[in-house]
Amino acid sequence: MLLSEFIKEAVSALERLYPVPEARSLVNLLCEHELGVKSYTHIIEPQYLVPDNKLEDMSAAIDRLAMGEPIQHIIGSAPFCGRSFKVTRDVLIPRPETELLVNEAVKEILRLRSERGEGSSVRVLDLCTGSGCIAWTLALPPAMAEVVAVDVSEKALEVASSQLFGHEIDESAYARPLFVQGDVLDTDQDFEYGPFDLILSNPPYVKESEKSLMRSNVLDYEPSIALFVSDDDPLLFYRAVAKWADRFLREGAMGIVEINEALGDETMALFRDAGFRELRLIKDFYNKNRFVSFRK
């Protein structure tokens, strides 16, 4: 089958779930992963054939996409901050918005290192680490921080600890993240790894009542434990993060959390009432309230 024919048929099969541009993007990602081609290969090489030994698997992948399965699960990875991270159903798929949290963190880490001296260590705590995308990105260049990452899920920690960046760590002579099992909501637990210069968290923040606004590729394939909180207490995890920050942040150190866009003012008030200062509400690519930063 010609690549152009495969793409046309595949996009058509996905139109029920996705707008055409998004369907085309998903098909292009699959073709790039399976064949190593570019999104324009079928245009500049109109006679390009999909090899017979690839066609069955690629057709099966389109069937999975048409059922709502995320492309990241099908190809086994997702991009984040210029690197490719392994993902499974046990972790959230890294979102582009979360890259903004990492960008803010990198700026703070580099600022601290500039103040302290180039060889100094900056210690980061990543709460609700999931796939480890935040932890690994900050342990690797350019940040090269000393990162401790916490999650309640053993399966998530298995994914996070198995990310394939050890060679970059070895080359840089900095430490790989330390992944620790722990319940972030247990704010009194013994924890021997502090203090920290920066605390980050992308905790569950989607209210149960907001499920109806979400697609099946999220609801059916990503772990609900990492997504949803009760409408009765949507700031549950932020109160916990505030307590972790109070216990383990150095004086003057910074925290950044990803938030529900509808709860920006409430989240700011929570950290203000907990005694933190220099609060900022940071917007994402779509001008939506997405992060709150604070200092101890």
Disulfide bonds with the S-S distance in Angstrom:
none
